[in-house]
């Protein structure tokens, strides 16, 4: 497995990411994830829509909470041809609990806890922590990555305006 260093920090300390770097123009890798009801879903099942894929370390942390709530708000403003997925290694039960408590109902939370297949395929798995780095990918309806934002410091939010601008170019 490819290891990448000096891309992301946690509290100022560099962490190692596992997996290949994805770039705009790459085909979006497929991965099996768990829905909140424990059913399996493949990322390829979202083909045909523009997808915002938000990778977060854990919904139960303040920045991930703010980010996911913000994308939930944005979901209400975007076209029905846009799906927003928030992926973490949190257990599906924890994701379901968090969504209920936060009133998040316009995006889909998916769990990569079982195999970390997504984290490895998208190059955002933090070695030694089994958490995902904070990143946002925009994938077009044909399944091609059109935008990538790896957030340098895990404790910071992504640039939402750049993500939304990338999506608006596709719808």
C-alpha positions in Angstrom: 0.0 0.0 0.0 1.4 3.4 -1.0 2.2 5.7 1.9 2.1 9.5 1.5 3.7 11.9 4.0 3.6 15.7 4.7 0.1 16.1 3.1 -2.0 16.3 6.3 -1.3 17.2 9.9 -3.2 16.6 13.1 -2.7 19.3 15.7 0.3 20.4 13.7 1.9 16.9 13.7 2.3 15.2 10.3 0.4 11.9 9.7 0.9 9.3 7.0 -1.9 8.7 4.5 -2.4 5.3 2.9 -3.5 4.9 -0.7 -2.8 6.5 -4.0 -3.4 10.2 -4.5 -6.6 10.9 -6.5 -6.5 13.8 -9.0 -9.2 15.5 -11.2 -9.7 13.4 -14.3 -9.2 10.1 -12.5 -12.0 7.6 -12.5 -13.6 7.5 -9.0 -12.7 4.3 -7.3 -15.6 2.1 -6.2 -15.8 0.9 -2.6 -18.3 -1.0 -0.5 -19.6 0.9 2.6 -22.2 0.4 5.2 -25.4 2.4 5.4 -26.9 3.3 8.8 -29.1 0.2 8.6 -26.0 -2.1 8.1 -26.9 -2.8 4.4 -24.0 -2.6 2.0 -23.8 0.0 -0.7 -21.3 0.6 -3.4 -20.2 4.1 -4.4 -20.9 3.2 -8.0 -24.6 3.0 -7.2 -24.5 6.9 -7.1 -23.3 7.1 -10.7 -25.6 9.3 -12.8 -25.6 12.1 -10.2 -23.0 14.6 -9.2 -21.6 13.4 -5.9 -19.9 15.4 -3.1 -18.0 12.9 -1.1 -16.9 14.3 2.3 -14.4 12.3 4.2 -14.2 13.0 7.9 -12.4 11.5 10.9 -15.5 11.2 13.2 -18.9 12.8 13.4 -18.6 13.1 17.1 -15.9 15.8 16.9 -16.7 19.5 16.6 -15.2 20.2 13.2 -16.8 17.1 11.6 -20.1 18.0 13.2 -19.9 21.6 11.8 -18.8 20.3 8.3 -21.6 17.7 8.0 -24.2 20.1 9.2 -23.0 22.7 6.7 -23.2 20.1 3.8 -26.7 19.1 5.0 -27.7 22.8 4.7 -26.1 23.0 1.2 -27.9 19.9 0.1 -31.2 21.7 0.5 -29.9 24.4 -1.9 -28.6 22.1 -4.6 -30.2 20.3 -7.5 -31.8 16.9 -6.9 -29.1 15.6 -9.3 -26.6 16.1 -6.5 -25.9 13.5 -3.8 -23.9 14.4 -0.7 -22.1 11.5 1.1 -20.3 11.9 4.4 -18.0 9.0 5.0 -16.2 8.1 8.3 -15.0 5.1 10.1 -17.6 5.6 12.8 -19.9 2.6 13.3 -23.2 2.9 11.4 -25.1 2.9 14.8 -23.1 6.0 15.9 -23.7 7.7 12.5 -27.4 7.1 12.8 -27.5 8.4 16.4 -25.5 11.5 15.4 -27.8 12.3 12.4 -30.9 11.9 14.5 -29.5 14.2 17.2 -28.2 16.8 14.7 -31.3 16.7 12.5 -29.2 15.8 9.5 -31.5 14.4 6.9 -30.5 15.7 3.5 -27.2 13.9 3.0 -26.2 10.3 3.4 -23.7 9.1 6.0 -21.8 5.9 5.2 -19.4 3.9 7.3 -16.0 2.6 6.2 -15.2 1.0 9.5 -15.3 -2.6 8.3 -12.7 -2.7 5.6 -11.4 0.9 5.2 -11.7 0.1 1.5 -12.8 3.7 0.7 -10.0 5.2 2.8 -7.4 3.2 0.9 -8.9 3.7 -2.5 -9.2 7.5 -2.1 -5.9 7.9 -0.4 -7.3 9.3 2.9 -6.7 6.5 5.4 -4.6 7.7 8.3 -2.0 5.0 9.0 -1.9 3.9 12.7 -5.2 5.6 13.5 -7.7 3.8 11.2 -9.4 7.2 10.7 -10.1 9.1 7.5 -8.4 12.4 6.8 -10.6 15.4 6.1 -11.1 15.7 2.4 -13.8 16.5 -0.2 -14.1 14.9 -3.7 -16.6 16.0 -6.4 -17.4 13.2 -8.8 -19.4 13.9 -12.0 -22.3 11.7 -13.2 -20.0 9.6 -15.4 -17.9 8.7 -12.3 -14.9 10.9 -13.0 -13.3 12.9 -10.2 -13.6 16.6 -11.0 -12.4 18.2 -7.8 -10.2 17.2 -4.9 -9.6 19.1 -1.7 -7.4 17.5 1.0 -7.6 19.7 4.1 -4.1 20.2 5.3 -4.9 20.4 9.0 -7.5 17.9 10.1 -8.8 20.3 12.7 -9.9 22.8 10.1 -13.0 23.0 7.9 -12.8 22.6 4.1 -13.3 25.5 1.7 -17.0 25.1 1.2 -17.3 27.8 -1.5 -14.8 26.0 -3.7 -16.7 22.7 -3.4 -20.0 24.3 -4.2 -18.5 26.2 -7.2 -17.1 22.9 -8.5 -20.5 21.3 -8.2 -22.4 24.2 -9.9 -20.1 23.7 -12.9 -21.4 20.2 -13.3 -25.2 20.7 -12.9 
